[in-house]
């Protein structure tokens, strides 16, 4: 099975890496809309228009399904993409919630921190689904500055540290951090360390687990080649892919 991966920029590479390492797919085609990133500060109509343009691209691509590796698109435009796509389209929202549930130790006393773009947080999609698990202590904050930090490959250092202090200093220490943007796994280790080593939920790993549970994927491939495309500066996307450990 060949899979397409769509994201607003480089963040979806974290999902692509998990898909590549899983050995479940024969080939990956990645498209990052780097010319128009970030999506998280744009209105629903604009995000939906961009998402449907991605559908048009993947409708003509040699892929069997599409993974939307963007939480903003997943909570605002997934249904529209599914309606106009000529192949199955899967978002990262449900896999992320499933991964939280599968931690095992999550209960009504667990304190969950959700960090994401403004659009994802304001949609309330994650909050609602996590409340349905019986979790009472939920902090959900928009952390949009992390997106350009990742896009600029500032994966560590004083800018990242100061940004984390800006967002996190008012908060009570969480038990788990749900990374509600696929850019954020690139700084997951730093976020975990800020809170003293708490668990983080990675959209890529969650996506692989969800696909294994919901699709018939019996084959295993020793190597999964990836083709990286972008609406702007594809070489920068490839550099980030190498930094994140993808095999190009």
N, C-alpha and C positions, 0 to 999 in steps of 0.2 A: 504493500500500500504506500502510495506517495502522498505526502501531507504538505499543505501550504500553511505558512505562519504569517499572520498580519499583525503589525504593531504601528503605533504612531511614530516610533523612532527606533532606538537601539534596545530599549528595555525588553522587548520580546525575545531578544537573543537568549535571555535566561531560560525561557520556555523552550526555545529551539535547542539549547544545549541538553536539557533533560530529555527531549524527544530523540536527539541524536544518540545519546548514551544508552537509551532504553533498548536499542536494537529492534524496535517494533516496526520501523518504517524503512522502506527501500531508498527513499530520497526525500529531501526537504527543500522546498522553495520558500525563502524568506523575503518578505517585502516590508520595508520600513518607510513610512511616510515622513522622512526626515525634513523635507522642505516645509512641513506645516506643523511639526511638533512644537509645543505640547498641545494635546487635545483637551486636557483637563480644565482649561479656562475658557473653553468655547461652549456655545449654547448647543442644545440637543439637535436642532435642525442642521447646524453646521457639521457636527460630528456625524450625524446620519448621512449627510451628503458625501463626506469623505469616505465613510464606511462603504457606501454603495458603489463608489468609484473603485474601491478595492475589490468588491464583489465582481465588478465588470472585468477587472484584470484576471482574477482567479477563475472566472467562468471560461476564459480562454486559455488557461494554463493547464499543463499536464499534471494535475493533482487529483486525488480521489476524495479528499476532504480538506476543510480549512479550520485551523485553530486560530481564534481571535485572541492573541496574546496581549490584550489591552483591556484593563478593567473598565476604563471609561467607556469604550465601545461596547463592552459586554453588558453594561448596565443601562445603556441608552439606545443602542442601535442593533442589538443582536437579532431581535425578531425581524427587523427590516432586512437585515442581511440574509437571514434564513429564507425569507419570502422570495427574494430575487436571485438567490444562488441556485445554480444547477447541480450542486453537490452539497453534502452535509456541512454545516457550519457549527462549531462548538466554541462556547465562551469559557472564561476562567472563573466565573463567579461560583457556580455550583461545586467545581472541584476544590476551590479554596475552603468553602464551608465544610465539605466532606472531610478534608484533611484535618480541620480543627476537631471535628467530631471523632476522628479516628485516633487522636492523641490519647484517648482513654481516660486521662485524668481530668478532663473538662467537666465541671459541675457548676451548681448555682453559686459557688463561692469563688470560682475562677475569675480573675480580672483579665479581660481581653482588651488589647489596644489595637485598633484598626487605623492604619495610616494609608492615605490614598490621595488622589487629586481632589480638587473641590467638587467636580462633577460627580465623582463616585461617592464621596461622603454625603453630599447633599441629596443624592438619590435615596439614601437610606436602605439600599438593597442588602448590603452586608449586615447592617445593624438588625434588620428585621429577621433575617435568616438565623443569625446567631442567637437572638432572643428566643426564637422558636426552639433552640436546643436547650433552653432553660438557664442560659447564662444571664445573670442579673447585672454584673459589673462590666460595663462596656464603655470604653473611651474611644471616640471616633474623631480623628482630627485630620484636616487637610494639610498636607505637607508638600505643596507644589514646588518649593525651591529644590527639593531633591531631584526633580526631573532634569532641569538644566545642569545640575551638578554632575549627574551621571552622564548626560549627553556630552559634557566637557571632559569626561574621564577623570574627574576629581574624586577618586574612590577612597582617598584617605587624605589627612592633612588638616590644617587649621580651618579652612573654609567649611569643610564637612563637619568638623567638631563644633564649630560655633553655630552652625545651622541646627545641629541636633540639640544643642543647649537652648537655642531659641524656641524650638518646638516642644521639647520634652521636659524642660526644667519645672513647669507648673504641675506635672502629672505625678500621680501615685504610681509606684513601680508596678508594671503589669506582670502577669504570669506567662503570657504569650503575646507575641506581636504578629498580627496578620498583615502581611505585606500586600496591601490592596492595589499595588501598581507594579507592573512587571519590570519597571526600572529598578525597583528597590532591592531585589535580591543581590544586585551588584554591590550594595553597601550593607547587606544583611549582617555580616560579621561585626561591622562597626556599630550598628544599631543594637545588636545583642550585647556587645561589650559595654555599651553605654548604660544598659540596665543591669549589668552584673552577670551577663551570660544567660539571659532568658531565651526560651525557645522562639523561633520565628517560623512562620509558615510560608513556604516558597511556592509560588503559582506554578512553576514548571514541574516540580516534583508532584504537586497535587494533580496537575493535568495528566501526567503519565498514569498515575494510579486510577484516575477517573476513566481514562480511555481503556485501560486494561479491564476495568470492571464492566464497562458498557458496550464495548465493541469486540468483535471476534478478530483477534490479532494473534493467530497461532504461530506465525513465522518469526524467526529471529535472524537478523542480518549482522554479519561481522562488522560491516562498515556501512555507514549511512552518509552519503555525500550531501552537502548542503550548497545550494546556489543562493547567493545573497544579492538582492536587488534593493534599490532605494530611490526615492524621488529626488534626492540631492546628496552629493558627497558620499558615494557608495564606498570609497576607500576608507573613510573614517569609520563606517559601520563595520567593515572587515577588520580594521585594527581593534575595535572593541570586541569583536567576536574572538579574535586571537587572545586578547587579554582575558576573556572569560573562559577560555579553554576549549572553544569549539575546534573541530578538525576541519579545516577548509581544503 
